[in-house]
Amino acid sequence: MIASLPLFHRIGGQPVIVLGVGEAAEAKRRLVERAGGQVIDDLQDGIDKGARLAFIAHDDPTAAQADSIRARCAGLLVNAADRPELCDFTVPSLLDRAPVLIAIGTGGASAGLAKQLRLRLEALLPRSLGVLADALFAARGGLRARWPDAGERRRALDAALGEGGALDPLDPGSADRLPGWLSGEGELVEGAHVEIVLRTADPEDLTLREMRWLGAADLIAHEPGVPAEVLDRARADASRAAIAAGEIPPDSPGLVVTIRA
């Protein structure tokens, strides 16, 4: 069971109370301003203006507790710097690939751990991730036009966004390929049939292209001897058909992937 419910709170143009002086308070002010919020440094003024969040960064524990109680009694959610027992919410470490935003939290256990995890992910996720998200948003009409059925649309996106897919989020060039992918260039069409001939029984030896096929398949036809671990790499809702060695798979209107042992 998780101890906190992660939420993204929209504060653009909204009043947010930030109380205190020093480094911790300044960090909260920068955070609020970065998200477009209006910083209010007086508790009553913020309450009167309809603030919903309060960041309290007093060095004095008595003052921190008093203002936290007062803000909470006025219906605000409270974050008290370095005092988790007074917090209604904690502030995660943020990885910004706008509009993609990844928040890493430890429930107040260790801000340092959250920071180091963010730094590791910073090195993995390309700056182009936000560009891809914007491009997908702009392409919603085109996606619905090409795949009117929601299930087909989901399967197409799952295959394209998967590891090694045409729109792999970790590939910096994915956004540039979106128009071609959407128009069908180089993509498998309805009724296509591909074969995977296993080199070993280890699913880790499947190539990225083969994994892509398995992720997009509508029907998996498999010969005797194909390990269950390999079949498990296919979409869970793909149909399955056991066939004899060398047998031609049945017809299907979707993508048929035949796995030969």
N, C-alpha and C positions, 0 to 999 in steps of 0.2 A: 504493500500500500504506500502511495506517495504521501508525503507530509504537507505538501503545498500544491495548489492548483495554479499552474503557469498561465498567465494572461498577458495580452498585449493591450495596454491602456492608451487610448487616443487622448492626448492632452493639447493638441495644436490649438492655439488661441485661447486656451482655458487657464484660469488662475490656479496656481499651485503654491502652497505655502512652503517656504524654506526658512527655517529659523536657525540661528547660531552664527558664530564667527570662526574663522580658522580654515584649515585645509579641508576638513571633512565637509563643512558647510559649502565651501566654494565648489567642491566636486559635485555636490548635489545641485547647486545652481547651474553649473555647466550642463549637467545631464538634462535638467528640465528644459533649459534653453535649446539644447540640441534637438529635443523632441518637439520644439515649437511652443512650449508652455510659457505662460506669463508668471514670472517669479513674484511672489508676495512675501515680504519679510515681516509682516505683522499678523499675528494669529487672528485677532478679532477682525481685522480688515479682510483677511482671506476668507473667514467664515461668512462675513457679510456679502462678499462677492461670489459666494457659491462654490468655493474650492471643494474638491472631493478628495484630494491627497495632501498629506502634510509630511515633510521631511524635517526632522528635528535633530539638530547636531550641536546641542549644548555640551560643554565640557562638564558642567555642574550636574551631577546625577539627579539632584533634587529638582532642579529646573526642568531637566529632560522629562522626568516622570510627571511633573505637574502639567507641563504643556501637552504631553502625550495624552493624559487623561482628559484634559479640557478639549483637545481636538477630537478625541474619540467620542466624547459625550455630545459633540456637535455633529456627529455622523460622518466624520472623515476617517479614511484609512491612514494609518500612521506608520512611518518608518523612522526609527530612532537609531542614529548612527552608533554602531558598536554596542548596542543594547538589545539583543534579540528578544529578550523577555518582554520588551515594550512594543515590538513590531507586529503589525498586522500583515505586512508584506516585506519581502526582502528585494534588494536590487541585484539582478544578475550581472554577470560579465557579458558584454554585448559584442557580437561580431557583426559588423555592418557591411552588407552587400546590397544596399537599398535597391529595390523594395524588399529584398530578402533580409530578414533580421533573425539571427540565431542568438538565443539567450541561454547562458549556462549558469545554473544556480546550484548551490550546495545547502540551501535552507539556512544560511548563516553559519554553517559549520566551518568553512574556510574560504575566504575571498581569494587567498593566494592560489588555492587549488583551482578555482574557477578561472582565474586569470591565466594560469599555465595551460589549461585545457583550451582556452580561447586562442592563445598564441600558437598552439599546435595546429588548430583548425585553420587559423589565418594562413598558414603555409600551404594547406591542402586545397582551400577553396579559391578559385581564380576570381579576380576582380570582375570578370565578365559575367559572373553569376547573376548579378542584378540586371545586366543588359538582356540576358536570356529570359528572365522573369518578365521584364517589360515587353519583350517581343512576343512571348506567349500570351500575355494579356491583350496585346493589340491584335493577335491572330485568332481571338475567340470566334469571331464570325466565320473566318475561313475554316476553322476546325469543325464547327457545326455544319458548314456547307459540305465538307468532304465526308464527314462521318455523322450523319444526322442521328444515328442511334447512339445513345449515351454509353452503352456497353462497348460498342466498337470504338468510340472515341477514347474511352478509358484505356482499352487494350493497346490502341495505337500509341498513345502517350506513354504508357508504361514501357512499351518496347523501345520507343525512341529515347526516353529519358534514362533508361537502364544503363548499366555499365557497358561501354562499348557501343551504345546506340548512337543514332544520328544526332541526337540532342543531349548526349551525355553531359550533365552539369559540370563535371570536372574537366571537360575539354574546353579550352578558351575559345575555340572556333565554332562552338555549337550554335550560337545566335546567328552567325553568318549562314549556316546551313538550313535554318528554319524555312525560308521561302522555298528552297528546292525540295526539302522533305515534304512540305505541305502540298506541293504540286505533284508529288509522286515520283520525282526523279530518283532513280536508284533504289526505290523501295519495292518490297515484295507486294504483288497485287493479289486481289481476291482470287482464290483458286490456285494459288502457287503451291508448289511442292518442292521441298528440299530434303536432302538426306544427310544424316550424321552417321558416319562410320566410326565406332568407338575404337580408339587406339589402346586404351586401358579401361579398367573398371572404375577408375578414380574420377569422380565428377570434376575435380580440380584441374584435370587435363583437358577439359572442354575449352575451346577457343572462345574469345569474346563474341565472335560472330555466331557461333553455335549457341552460346548462352542467350544471345539476342533472339535467335529463332525460337528457342524454347520459351522465352518470355512472351513471344507474340503469337505462338501457335494456337489454333483453334482445335486441332486434332493431333494427337500424338499416336503414331502407329509404331509399335516396337516388337522386335523379334524376341524369341526366347533367349534368355541369358542376359538381357539388358538389366543391369543392377537397379534396384529400387532407388538407390541414392542418386542415380542419374535422372530417373523419372521425376524425382522430387524437385529437380531444378526447373521443371516446366511449370507453367501457370497452373494453379490449383484447380481452376474451373475449366481447363481444357479437357475435351473429350479424349478418351483412351481407347485404343484398339490393339489387341494382341494379334500379331500376324505370324505366319510361318516364315522360316528363313528364306529369303529371296522373293517372298510374295509381294505383289503390288498392293499398296494400301488402298482403302476404299476412297471413293470420291467425297469431297467436302467443299462447300462454297467458300470456306476460309483458307487459312494457311495450314497446310498439312506438313508435319515434320515426321519423317521416318527415321527411326534409330535402328541401325544395324549393329548386331553384336560382333 
